[in-house]
Amino acid sequence: MTSAPNAKDRIERSTLSSIVTERLREMVIRGDYEAGSQLSEVELADRFGVSRGPIREGLQRLVQEGLLKSIPHRGVFVPVVSNLDIEDLYLAREAIEGAATRVITMSPAHAEVAGRLEAIVGEMRKAAGANRWSAVADLDMRFHRELVGSSGSPRLSRMYASLIDETRAILSVTVRYPNRDDLVAEHGDIATHVAAGDIDGALASVARHFEITIESLLRDREPQDGENADPA
């Protein structure tokens, strides 16, 4: 689904391609385009008021990050997401978050990190109690970014940034945010085990959280048109 061009979308021609890339990334993540939609360089260049060069660079960057799919001789598309894609995404997230959790829990600063995680859980609890699930979703992402960022590994953080963007994109085009009553408690369990320096407990909590999340997403999602096939 594309929205009509408007004045606020246009940007100066001198803007660097990196800023164009960020604009394109946010459009994809928030679900401006339906799964299977083709992105037109000409349309986007006109919308942003720039040449096709920065648009082409931005699209290819998002292809490299997994947010878009390039099909030779056909163009660039918003991927059609399958159950296997969801399972693979969370497999990769668990690998990175598990590594980060191990590093943090073994660190002398684990209690300090746990304090920051518990503060986020507290905000999640208040938002969930007020049925502000969009706020819970934002805090959820913040919790996981804090977990990985606190590991002190720039490589884990760099890999994770792409996975978080892909998670947001999938939630935008595939399913609604899983507003489960036990969601806050699952995050709380992770923070509690990190605070105690309990590596096994923390890793088990991360694994259980992702297992339940995958089950919830697969149960609630609707199959997309063209699933298991290339975009038309």
SEPAZA-642964 format. One line per 2 residues: number of its first residue (from 1); their letters; for each residue x, z, y of N, C-alpha, C. Coordinates in steps of 0.2 Angstrom, whole numbers, plus 2048, in hexadecimal, padded with zeros to 3 digits. Example, Ala and Ser with C-alpha at 12.3 -4.5 7.8 and 13.67 -1.06 7.14 Angstrom:
2
1) AS) 842/827/7E4/83E/827/7EA/842/827/7F0 ~ 840/823/7F5/844/824/7FB/840/827/800
This chain:
232
1) MT) 804/800/7FA/800/800/800/804/800/806 ~ 804/7FB/80A/808/7FB/810/803/7FC/816
3) SA) 806/7FF/81B/803/801/821/804/7FC/827 ~ 800/7FB/82B/801/7F6/831/806/7F8/835
5) PN) 80A/7F3/838/810/7F5/83C/80D/7F8/842 ~ 811/7FD/845/80F/800/84C/815/801/850
7) AK) 814/803/856/81A/804/85A/81E/809/858 ~ 81C/80F/855/820/814/854/825/813/84E
9) DR) 823/80D/84A/827/80C/844/82D/807/846 ~ 82D/804/84C/832/800/84E/838/804/851
11) IE) 83E/802/84F/844/805/851/849/800/855 ~ 84E/803/858/852/7FF/85C/857/7FA/858
13) RS) 858/7F4/85A/85C/7F0/856/863/7F2/855 ~ 865/7F7/859/86C/7F9/858/86D/7FF/853
15) TL) 867/801/850/867/807/84C/86B/805/845 ~ 86F/809/843/873/808/83D/86F/807/837
17) SS) 872/804/832/86E/802/82C/86C/809/828 ~ 870/80E/829/86F/815/826/869/818/828
19) IV) 867/817/82F/861/819/831/85B/815/82E ~ 85C/80F/82E/857/80A/82B/855/80D/824
21) TE) 85B/80E/820/85A/810/819/856/817/819 ~ 858/81B/81D/854/822/81D/84C/821/81E
23) RL) 84B/81C/823/844/81A/824/840/818/81E ~ 844/813/81B/841/810/815/840/815/80F
25) RE) 845/819/80F/845/81F/809/83F/823/80A ~ 83E/825/810/838/829/812/831/826/810
27) MV) 831/81F/812/82B/81C/811/829/81B/809 ~ 82F/81A/805/82E/81A/7FE/82C/821/7FB
29) IR) 82F/826/7FD/82E/82D/7FB/827/82F/7FC ~ 824/82E/802/81E/830/804/818/82C/801
31) GD) 81A/827/7FE/815/823/7FA/812/81D/7FE ~ 815/81B/804/812/816/808/811/80F/804
33) YE) 814/80E/7FE/814/808/7FA/811/80A/7F3 ~ 80D/807/7F0/80A/808/7EA/80F/806/7E5
35) AG) 80F/809/7DF/814/807/7D9/813/800/7D8 ~ 818/7FC/7D7/818/7F5/7D5/818/7F1/7DC
37) SQ) 817/7F4/7E2/817/7F0/7E8/81E/7ED/7E9 ~ 81E/7E7/7EC/824/7E3/7EE/825/7E5/7F5
39) LS) 82C/7E6/7F7/82E/7E7/7FE/831/7E1/801 ~ 82E/7DF/806/830/7D9/80A/835/7DA/80F
41) EV) 83B/7D7/80F/840/7D8/814/83D/7D5/81B ~ 83A/7D0/81A/837/7CD/821/832/7D2/824
43) EL) 82E/7D4/820/829/7D9/823/82C/7DF/826 ~ 830/7E2/822/834/7E8/824/838/7E7/82A
45) AD) 83B/7E1/82A/840/7E0/830/83B/7DF/836 ~ 835/7DC/836/831/7DC/83B/82E/7E2/83D
47) RF) 82D/7E6/838/82A/7ED/83A/82E/7F2/83D ~ 835/7F1/83B/83A/7F6/83E/83D/7F3/845
49) GV) 83C/7EC/846/83F/7E9/84B/847/7E8/84A ~ 849/7E6/844/850/7E5/843/851/7DF/83F
51) SR) 857/7DD/83E/858/7D7/83A/857/7D9/833 ~ 857/7D3/82E/857/7D5/827/85D/7D8/824
53) GP) 862/7D8/827/869/7DA/824/868/7E2/823 ~ 866/7E6/828/866/7ED/827/860/7EF/822
55) IR) 85B/7EB/822/855/7EC/81D/858/7EB/816 ~ 85C/7E5/815/85E/7E3/80E/863/7E9/80C
57) EG) 867/7EB/810/86C/7F1/80E/868/7F7/80C ~ 863/7F9/810/85F/7FE/80F/85B/7FE/808
59) LQ) 858/7F8/807/855/7F7/800/85A/7F8/7FA ~ 860/7F5/7FB/864/7F5/7F6/867/7FC/7F4
61) RL) 868/800/7FA/86A/807/7F9/864/80B/7F5 ~ 85E/80A/7F7/859/80D/7F3/858/80B/7EC
63) VQ) 85A/804/7EB/85A/802/7E4/860/806/7E0 ~ 866/807/7E3/86B/80A/7E0/869/812/7DE
65) EG) 865/815/7E3/863/81B/7E2/85D/81C/7DD ~ 85A/817/7DB/855/817/7D6/84E/817/7D9
67) LL) 84D/817/7DF/847/818/7E3/843/811/7E3 ~ 847/80B/7E2/844/805/7E2/847/801/7DC
69) KS) 844/7FB/7DA/846/7F7/7D5/847/7F0/7D7 ~ 84D/7ED/7D6/84E/7E6/7D7/84E/7E2/7D1
71) IP) 84A/7DD/7D2/849/7D8/7CC/84C/7D1/7CE ~ 851/7CF/7CB/854/7C9/7CD/84F/7C3/7CE
73) HR) 850/7BF/7D4/84C/7BA/7D6/845/7BB/7D7 ~ 843/7C2/7D8/83C/7C4/7D9/83C/7C8/7DF
75) GV) 841/7CD/7E0/840/7D1/7E6/841/7D9/7E4 ~ 840/7DD/7E9/840/7E4/7E8/839/7E7/7E8
77) FV) 838/7EC/7E3/832/7EF/7E2/832/7F6/7E1 ~ 82C/7F9/7E3/82C/801/7E1/82B/801/7DA
79) PV) 82F/805/7D6/82E/805/7CF/827/808/7CC ~ 825/805/7C7/81F/807/7C3/822/80D/7BE
81) VS) 820/813/7BF/822/819/7BC/81F/81A/7B5 ~ 823/81B/7B0/820/81C/7A9/821/824/7A7
83) NL) 81E/826/7A2/81F/82D/79F/826/82E/79E ~ 829/829/79B/831/829/79A/835/82A/7A0
85) DI) 833/827/7A5/836/828/7AC/836/82F/7AE ~ 830/832/7AE/82F/839/7B0/833/83D/7AB
87) ED) 833/83C/7A5/837/841/7A0/83E/840/7A2 ~ 841/83A/7A3/848/839/7A4/84A/83C/7AB
89) LY) 846/83B/7B0/847/83E/7B6/848/846/7B6 ~ 844/849/7B2/844/850/7B2/84A/852/7AD
91) LA) 84C/84E/7A8/852/84F/7A4/858/84F/7A8 ~ 858/84B/7AD/85E/84A/7B1/85E/850/7B6
93) RE) 858/852/7B9/858/858/7BD/85A/85E/7B9 ~ 858/85F/7B3/859/865/7B0/861/866/7AE
95) AI) 864/860/7AD/86B/860/7AC/86F/862/7B2 ~ 86D/860/7B8/870/862/7BE/86F/869/7C0
97) EG) 868/86B/7C0/866/871/7C2/869/877/7BD ~ 869/875/7B6/86C/879/7B1/873/87B/7B3
99) AA) 877/875/7B4/87E/876/7B6/87F/87B/7BC ~ 87B/879/7C1/87B/87D/7C8/879/885/7C6
101) TR) 874/886/7C2/872/88D/7C0/877/890/7BD ~ 87B/88D/7B8/880/890/7B5/886/893/7BA
103) VI) 888/88E/7BE/88D/890/7C3/88B/895/7C7 ~ 885/895/7CA/883/89A/7CE/882/8A1/7CB
105) TM) 87F/8A1/7C5/87E/8A8/7C1/885/8AB/7BF ~ 88A/8A7/7BE/891/8AA/7BD/894/8AC/7C3
107) SP) 892/8AA/7C9/896/8AB/7CF/894/8B2/7D2 ~ 899/8B5/7D5/899/8BB/7D8/893/8BC/7DD
109) AH) 891/8B6/7E0/88C/8B5/7E5/885/8B4/7E2 ~ 884/8B5/7DC/87E/8B3/7D9/878/8B7/7DC
111) AE) 879/8BE/7DE/874/8C2/7E1/872/8BF/7E7 ~ 877/8BD/7EB/875/8BA/7F2/871/8B4/7F1
113) VA) 873/8AF/7ED/86F/8A9/7EB/868/8AB/7E9 ~ 868/8B0/7E4/861/8B2/7E2/85D/8B4/7E8
115) GR) 860/8B7/7EC/85C/8BA/7F2/859/8B4/7F6 ~ 85D/8AF/7F7/85A/8A9/7FB/854/8A6/7F6
117) LE) 855/8A5/7F0/850/8A2/7EB/84A/8A6/7EB ~ 84B/8AD/7EB/845/8B1/7EB/841/8B1/7F2
119) AI) 845/8B0/7F7/841/8AF/7FE/83D/8A9/7FE ~ 83F/8A4/7FB/83B/89D/7FA/835/89E/7F6
121) VG) 836/8A2/7F0/831/8A3/7EB/82C/8A7/7EF ~ 82E/8AC/7F3/829/8B0/7F7/825/8AB/7FC
123) EM) 828/8A7/7FF/824/8A2/803/81F/89E/7FF ~ 822/89C/7F9/81E/898/7F4/817/89C/7F2
125) RK) 818/8A2/7F1/813/8A6/7EF/80D/8A7/7F4 ~ 810/8A8/7FB/80B/8A8/800/807/8A1/801
127) AA) 80B/89C/801/808/895/802/803/894/7FC ~ 805/896/7F6/800/894/7F0/7FA/899/7F1
129) GA) 7FB/89F/7F3/7F5/8A3/7F4/7F0/8A1/7F9 ~ 7F3/89D/7FE/7EE/89A/803/7EC/893/802
131) NR) 7EE/890/7FB/7EC/88A/7F9/7EF/884/7FD ~ 7F5/886/800/7F9/881/804/7FE/87D/7FF
133) WS) 7FC/879/7FB/800/876/7F6/805/871/7F8 ~ 804/86E/7FE/809/86A/801/80F/86E/803
135) AV) 80D/874/805/813/879/807/817/87B/801 ~ 813/87C/7FC/816/87F/7F6/81B/879/7F3
137) AD) 818/873/7F3/81C/86D/7F1/823/86D/7F5 ~ 823/86E/7FC/829/86E/800/82D/873/7FE
139) LD) 82B/879/7FD/82F/87F/7FB/832/87E/7F4 ~ 82E/87B/7F0/830/87A/7E9/837/876/7E9
141) MR) 836/870/7ED/83C/86C/7EE/842/870/7F1 ~ 840/874/7F6/845/878/7F9/849/87D/7F5
143) FH) 845/880/7F0/848/885/7EB/84D/881/7E7 ~ 84B/87B/7E4/850/878/7E0/856/875/7E4
145) RE) 855/873/7EA/85B/871/7EE/85F/877/7EF ~ 85C/87C/7F0/860/883/7F2/864/884/7EB
147) LV) 861/884/7E6/864/885/7DF/86A/881/7DE ~ 86A/87B/7DF/86F/876/7DE/874/877/7E3
149) GS) 872/877/7EA/877/878/7EF/87B/87E/7EF ~ 878/883/7EC/87C/88A/7EC/881/88A/7E6
151) SG) 882/884/7E2/887/884/7DD/88E/882/7E0 ~ 88D/880/7E7/894/87E/7EA/897/877/7E8
153) SP) 893/874/7E3/896/86D/7E1/893/868/7E5 ~ 897/864/7E9/895/85F/7ED/892/859/7E8
155) RL) 895/858/7E2/893/853/7DE/88C/854/7DB ~ 88B/85A/7D9/884/85C/7D6/87F/85B/7DC
157) SR) 881/85D/7E2/87C/85C/7E7/87B/855/7E9 ~ 880/851/7E9/87F/84A/7EA/87B/846/7E5
159) MY) 87C/848/7DF/878/845/7D9/871/847/7DA ~ 870/84E/7DC/869/851/7DC/865/84E/7E1
161) AS) 868/84C/7E7/864/84A/7ED/860/844/7EB ~ 863/83F/7E7/860/839/7E5/85A/83B/7E0
163) LI) 85B/840/7DC/856/842/7D7/850/845/7DA ~ 851/849/7E0/84C/84C/7E3/848/847/7E7
165) DE) 84B/842/7EA/847/83D/7ED/843/839/7E8 ~ 846/838/7E2/842/834/7DD/83C/838/7DB
167) TR) 83D/83F/7DA/838/843/7D8/832/843/7DD ~ 834/843/7E4/82E/843/7E9/82B/83C/7E9
169) AI) 82E/837/7E7/82B/830/7E7/827/830/7E1 ~ 829/832/7DC/824/832/7D6/81E/836/7D7
171) LS) 81F/83C/7DA/819/840/7DB/814/83D/7E0 ~ 817/839/7E5/813/835/7EA/80F/830/7E6
173) VT) 812/82C/7E2/80E/826/7DF/80B/827/7D8 ~ 80D/82C/7D5/80A/82D/7CE/805/833/7CD
175) VR) 807/839/7CF/803/83E/7CE/802/843/7D5 ~ 7FD/847/7D5/7FD/84C/7DA/802/852/7D8
177) YP) 804/856/7DD/808/85B/7DC/805/860/7D7 ~ 809/862/7D2/806/867/7CD/804/86E/7CF
179) NR) 7FF/86F/7D3/7FD/875/7D5/7FB/87A/7D0 ~ 800/87C/7CC/7FE/881/7C6/7FF/888/7C9
181) DD) 7FB/88C/7C6/7FB/893/7C8/802/897/7C6 ~ 805/894/7C1/80B/897/7BE/812/894/7C1
183) LV) 811/890/7C6/816/88C/7C9/81B/891/7CC ~ 818/895/7D1/81C/89A/7D4/820/89F/7D0
185) AE) 81C/8A1/7CB/81F/8A6/7C6/825/8A3/7C3 ~ 825/89C/7C1/82B/899/7BE/831/899/7C2
187) HG) 830/898/7C8/836/898/7CD/838/89F/7CE ~ 833/8A4/7CE/835/8AB/7CE/83A/8AD/7C9
189) DI) 838/8AB/7C3/83C/8AC/7BD/843/8AA/7BD ~ 844/8A4/7C0/84B/8A1/7C1/84F/8A6/7C5
191) AT) 84C/8A7/7CB/84F/8AB/7D0/851/8B2/7CD ~ 84C/8B5/7C9/84D/8BC/7C6/853/8BC/7C2
193) HV) 854/8B7/7BD/859/8B6/7B9/860/8B5/7BC ~ 860/8B1/7C2/866/8B0/7C5/868/8B7/7C9
195) AA) 863/8BA/7CB/865/8C1/7CF/868/8C6/7CA ~ 866/8C5/7C3/869/8CA/7BE/86F/8C7/7BB
197) GD) 871/8C1/7BD/877/8BE/7BA/876/8BD/7B3 ~ 870/8BB/7B1/86E/8BA/7AA/86E/8B2/7A9
199) ID) 874/8B0/7A7/875/8A8/7A6/870/8A5/7A1 ~ 86F/8A8/79B/86B/8A6/796/863/8A6/799
201) GA) 861/8AB/79C/85B/8AC/79E/859/8A7/7A4 ~ 85E/8A6/7A8/85D/8A1/7AE/85C/89A/7AB
203) LA) 861/898/7A6/860/891/7A4/85A/890/7A0 ~ 858/895/79C/851/895/798/84C/894/79D
205) SV) 84C/898/7A3/846/897/7A8/846/890/7AB ~ 84C/88D/7AC/84C/887/7AF/849/882/7AA
207) AR) 84C/882/7A4/849/87E/79F/842/87E/79E ~ 83F/884/79E/838/885/79D/834/883/7A3
209) HF) 837/884/7A9/833/881/7AF/832/879/7AE ~ 838/876/7AC/837/86F/7AC/833/86C/7A6
211) EI) 833/870/7A1/82F/86E/79B/828/86E/79D ~ 826/874/7A0/81F/875/7A2/81D/86F/7A7
213) TI) 822/86E/7AC/820/869/7B1/81F/862/7AE ~ 823/860/7AA/823/85A/7A7/81C/859/7A3
215) ES) 81A/85E/79F/814/85E/79C/80E/85E/7A1 ~ 80E/861/7A6/809/861/7AC/809/85A/7AF
217) LL) 80E/857/7B0/80E/850/7B4/80C/84B/7AF ~ 80E/84B/7A9/80B/846/7A4/804/847/7A2
219) RD) 802/84D/7A3/7FA/84E/7A1/7F6/84C/7A7 ~ 7F8/84D/7AD/7F4/84C/7B3/7F5/845/7B6
221) RE) 7FA/841/7B4/7FB/83B/7B7/7F6/835/7B4 ~ 7F5/830/7B8/7F1/82B/7B6/7F6/825/7B5
223) PQ) 7F6/821/7AF/7FA/81C/7AE/7FA/817/7B4 ~ 7FF/814/7B6/7FF/80F/7BC/7FE/808/7B9
225) DG) 7FB/804/7BD/7FB/7FD/7BC/801/7FA/7BB ~ 802/7F6/7B5/808/7F3/7B4/80D/7F8/7B0
227) EN) 80B/7FE/7AE/810/802/7AB/813/7FF/7A5 ~ 819/800/7A3/81D/7FD/79E/81E/7F6/79F
229) AD) 81D/7F3/7A5/81E/7EC/7A6/822/7EC/7AD ~ 825/7E6/7AE/828/7E5/7B5/823/7E4/7BA
231) PA) 824/7E5/7C0/81F/7E4/7C5/81E/7DC/7C6 ~ 818/7DB/7C7/816/7D3/7C8/818/7D1/7CF
